[in-house]
Amino acid sequence: METNIDKLMSSGDEAQSNERRKQELVKNAFNAYIIFIDLANSTGIKFGKPFPEWVGVMQRFYEMAISEFKKRKLEPIKFLGDAVMYFYPDFKEEKTLAYWNNRIANENMKEIPQDLTAKDLIEILVETKNKWWDFYKSYLSFDISRKNFLSITIAIDYGPVIDFNF
């Protein structure tokens, strides 16, 4: 549906405007880490255990997926079903530091530590995996647990991030 505003711009003007917007987004991109911790095969446990029991397992997973990050003052940015997502900017870049400090000042965001490295993030993830295994290995004596093994899958990615919210 065309509006009055659409009529004000020619297709050439609109293309230039879109190109400028893309260039602005790319110019403001910064590097960050995106981390996912996923409880693999949680559907199997839901079908194999009664309601209150599988909820307890899920709750324990969430607690473990959060606890090591909280020790370092990092909070998940999203829960996606049986996965937890984290975002950590690369503060070694001046552009990232300026962007993040601006967001903290203008958007009432919590400050986060700015000195973590990729190695630190991986150590947090290894500790999370170890805690899960220490908890879960006792369940392997049950047939249902051997059939529906609950492992955690961890993914970490690094690269440019474009913030579409500015």
Phi, psi and omega in degrees: 000124182275140178248174178299324180296319179302325182289338182287336183251132173285165180298327177294317178297318181296318179297318178295319180297316178296320180295318177299318180297317178298316180298320178295317178298315180295319180299325182269001180294148177219162182271145180204167175258137172243129184233134174238136171238117188239137175272101184286136178071028179293333177298321178299320180290326179294322179283335185265345182239149177293162187314300187297330184291314182289332177296321178297320178295316179297316179300317179297319177300312180300317179300316181289324181290342182257326192301313182292327178289320180298325178302334180253017176064033175249137180242148176295149177265344182197145169252128183238082183065250180256029178230155178237136183243136176238155178226129178222114180292153175273096186284359176289342180268132180298322180300318180295314181300314179297315180300311185294317179297324176297317179295320179297316182292322188259346186236014177055039179273153176286143173285148176234157179300141184250012185246010180283144178251174176301320178299317178300316180297319179294321177298320176300316182293321178296317178297320177298314179299317180296319177298317179299313182297317178301322178287314192278334186300332178292338179284346186289352176282350179263137180306316184299324181287325178290325179286325184240062185301128181259099175257168172250141176252133182239131177232137177226134180229152180225135177167187184292142179238135175248124179268111181274002186264004182268000000 
